Amino acid sequence: SEALEFMKKLGFAVNDNITKVDNLDDLLSYVAYWTENRNSLPYEIDGLVIKVDSLKDQETLGFTAKYPKWATAYKFPATRVLTKLKEIKFTVGRTGQVTPNAILEPVRLMGSVISKATLHNEEYIKSKDIRAGDIVSIIKAGDVIPRVEESIKERRKGNEQPFVMTDVCPICGSKLVKKDSSYYCVNQSCDAKHIEKIIHFASRDAMNIEGFGEQIVEDFYNMGYLKNFLDFYSLKQYKNELMTLEGFGEKSINGLLNSIEESKNNSLERLLFALGIRYVGSKTANILAKNFGNIRDLMEADIETLLSIRDIG
């Protein structure tokens, strides 16, 4: 708190609503006040950050791999809005998992317009008896990801459609296989799986190849330019062809190609995460990169070596 006051004296912008409390009751009162009055601010907030004030105590408490042990984020209860669930569509992820999604009548929620939301899986939908045609309540999970919370059953008109899980892939038509509570397309040639893997490879937390959003990846895939990860690095051979495509010009294509070149300088953990290996998320990729240093040593590692690494099960 003293550091923040010093920053303010130096002329830096410091939030005026910071306060120091001495006990839990005062802390809970402060949380309750802003839970009730969050909308009075000229900007949107989704919660409060609660910190230990002593810098010495902060140092003693330390950090985990992802966050400080001396601070925590308190999230406000999610804001809810009502809208109509027009239909339920199925999408295929990079692992082949088929997920039901709600297509909604657009509704504004916490500064953005929501027109679709995840429905997780068959069990989630059936346990809440969510149907196409229902009026549903929408929240942003963690104030970020739109989610259908429940259906408003008293507002049903009788023509709502009970949910039936698809038994075939919506893209390739292959028979789905159920594993635990989820359904998977096991067709290794399924276009949707390949497209999602390429999107993941280019995504911000992976190789961070700017400009390659879902639509561009899908278009380039369908035109034959991007069929796998390696194709990113041969796109420059088709520069003149790409510049003739509708919506593209020399400037935009140069931007895409420059971003691809920059991605070659990424760290090993980004590449490992980008490859989309099952069970290798960003944390595991970081652990593997630190332990092996280069991809060749990792490729040659046997099971015993891998199991000897802390946090690798």
KAQUI-V332503 format. One line per field, one symbol per residue. phi: phi as a letter, one per 30 degrees, with the letter a starting at -180 (. if undefined). psi: psi as a letter, one per 20 degrees, with the letter a starting at -180 (. if undefined). burial: # if it has 16 or more other C-alpha atoms within 10 Angstrom, else .. A space follows every 50 residues. Layout:
# KAQUI-V332503
phi: ???
psi: ???
burial: ???
This chain:
# KAQUI-V332503
phi: .dddddedddjddbedcdbcccadddddddddddddceddddbcbclbcc bddddddddddibcdcaddcbbcccdeddcbcacddacccbcdddjdccd bdccdebdbhibccbaadciaedddddchdbdjddbccbcdihbcdbdda ccddcdcjcdcedbddcbddccidddccbhcccbdcddcdeddddddded eddedcdhddjcdedddddddddjdbcaeddedcdddcedddddddibbd ddddddddddddddcddddddddddideicddddeddddddcibdddddc dceddddddeicd
psi: hhghhggghijqoppijpqpqirhghghggghghhhjhiiqjrpqjaqpp qphphghghghbqahhqqijqqoppqqqpqqqrpogrpqpqprhiipppp qpoqppqpoliqppiqqqjfrgggghhilpqpiqpqppropkkgpppogr qnhijqiijqoqpppqjqpigijqpqppodjqqqpjoijpggggghhggg girgidilnqimagggggghghijhnirghhhjjhhhkghghiiqpiqag ghghgghhhgghiijqrhhgggghikppinahghggggghhhhqhghghi prgggghippjo.
burial: ..............................#..##..#.......###.. .......#...........#.....#....##########.######### #####...##...#########..#....###########..#..##### ##.......#..#.######....###.....####...########### ###..#######....##.##...###.#..#..##.....##....... ..#..##.##..#....#########...###.######........... .....#.......
